[in-house]
Amino acid sequence: MTNGVGDSVIPPARLRALTSWQVSKVTTLGARLTARRMPLGARSDFAVLAALEEYGPLSQADIGRRLGLDRNDVNAIMTRLEAERFVTRRVDPTNRR
């Protein structure tokens, strides 16, 4: 890392020694690299498809709970995935939704 003048900026050793600090840095780097290759909408679509693949049919509420997404966002994602024929929605016979 640099301070913009060309000098290397190294965080304090006590900070660098913390596993939580190192994980935070790796997470930030991973998020940046992913964002360059996959826009946010595509990441959300992928997460929903991955959940459906792993857990089978789920209600939109269950998808939201498992992924930490707002139910309105899940609805928009499902609508987009259905339009692109990646998913098919069915009425749940037990609650008619």
TAQUIHU-V374211 format. One line per field, one symbol per residue. phi: phi as a letter, one per 20 degrees, with the letter a starting at -180 (. if undefined). psi: psi as a letter, one per 40 degrees, with the letter a starting at -180 (. if undefined). A space follows every 50 residues. Layout:
phi=???
psi=???
This chain:
phi=.cendoffddfggfffffgffffgffffffffffffdcfggfffffffff ffffdngcfffffgffdmdffffffffffffffemeccecfffecld
psi=iieeeehhhhiiddddehdddddddddddddddddddhiddddddddddd ddddeahiidddddddefiidddddddddddddefdihiihhddef.
